[in-house]
Amino acid sequence: MTIPTLTLNNGVTLPALGFGVFQTPPDETVAAVRTALEVGYRHIDTAAAYGNEREVGRALRESGVPREEVFVETKVWISDYGYDATLHAFDKSAVKLGVDTIDLLILHQALPSRFDLTIDAYRALEQLLATGKVRAIGVSNFMTDHLDELLAATTVVPAVNQIEVHPYFRQPAVLAADAAHGILSQAWSPIGGITFYRDSGHPSALADPTIAAIAATHDRTPAQVMLRWHLQRGRSAIPKSVTPSRIAENFAVTDFELTDAELAAIDALDTGHRGGPEPATMTLEAWGRPVPEA
Ligand code: NDP
């Protein structure tokens, strides 16, 4: 089963489908990532703020899969923004992951009220790219105004913008801005995890009747239909699971094809209601917390 490859704006390639580990407890991370690597995933998405980079690194080493075959992506938390602090954040993540080079390093959030710090952090990413410590750099949860402000102040166009995208919240304006700038949109909560895992009372896209009907047509599961939708729309997607059967299920998405009408029907499910934190209100005061040394 071959997962499609995407080419970033600097020529680096990555498997479109990656494996997420947000909220995967450290003591479950090694098993989850090892299962993912056994199933065939070759792209792992973690973050300094998830507290499980060390376990991701352990799983990589224990798996026996050659380092160069796995695309490793991680994120700098806002508490480490600033030129020197972000350079040091690379060191912390690289040591925890047990790697010399990080394939994709991204800023986890914009800090709208401290955009100066956000820019300093991004300039550190540019420096890490120039010195070959990272193969690509990018951002996460950047809205269109954040992208405009960043692009005006820096040199390297982000390769990736990792944002909340699932059938109930699609962010078409951000997707369009990413595309216009040559930035790959990468979907977090691609099967709508944010809509249900916090007992938020939100409806789950996994139980959506339109998605269920499409899934029945193709003899697939709702999760597989959503992941197929991302891939056919040209996005990267990084589903998370700690459940071996679901890890395999989410990877088995290359041998069926949704029609244009089915893709459009899923697009039309957008409610405009964000599940995650509002990027405009992200502050150090509310969300800052130190990232431990390696
Ligand atoms: P997902 O959309 O990947 O959903 C994950 C949830 O769905 C888990 O509760 C999981 O349960 C369950 N699940 C997984 N597969 C299936 C399936 N086939 N059928 C039914 N249920 C399933 O949400 P996430 O929020 O975890 O997003 C994915 C990744 O995106 C994260 O792990 C992280 O890497 C990244 N992310 C980035 C953010 C950012 O700010 N940049 C924010 C949030 C996420 P279980 O594990 O128990 O199987």
Residues whose N, C-alpha, C, O or C-beta is under 5 A from the ligand:
A	BS01	NDP	G20 V21 F22 D45 H108 S140 Q162 A187 W188 S189 P190 I191 G192 G193 I194 Y197 A223 I238 P239 K240 S241 V242 T243 R246 E249
